[in-house]
Amino acid sequence: MTTYEQDPRVPMRPADAHRAAETAMKAVLGVAAFAGALLLLFFLYAISMAWGMAG
């Protein structure tokens, strides 16, 4: 990198910005997948409890 590119006043290069956005989206997707899995497990547990009470 040149001294010009290391200057903090210079905006991020498009490739760096894209890489940062991709990393952030992967993190968001991972958190959403984990929350969805927990929600699915909760629903399965609730359904199994409801079937147990009905029988």
Residue, then its C-alpha position, 0 to 999 in steps of 0.5 A: m500500500t502506498t502512503y496515500e492509501q494508508d491515510p485515514r482521510v482517504p475513503m475505503r476502497p470499494a473492494d475493502a468496503h465490499r469485504a466488510a459488508e460481506t463479513a457483516m452480512k455473514a454475521v447477521l445470517g449466522v445470528a438469524a440462523f441460530a435464533g431460527a433454530l432455537l425458535l424451531l426447537f421451542f415450537l417442537y417442544a411446545i407441540s410435543m407437550a400439547w400432544g402429550m396433554a391431549g392423549 
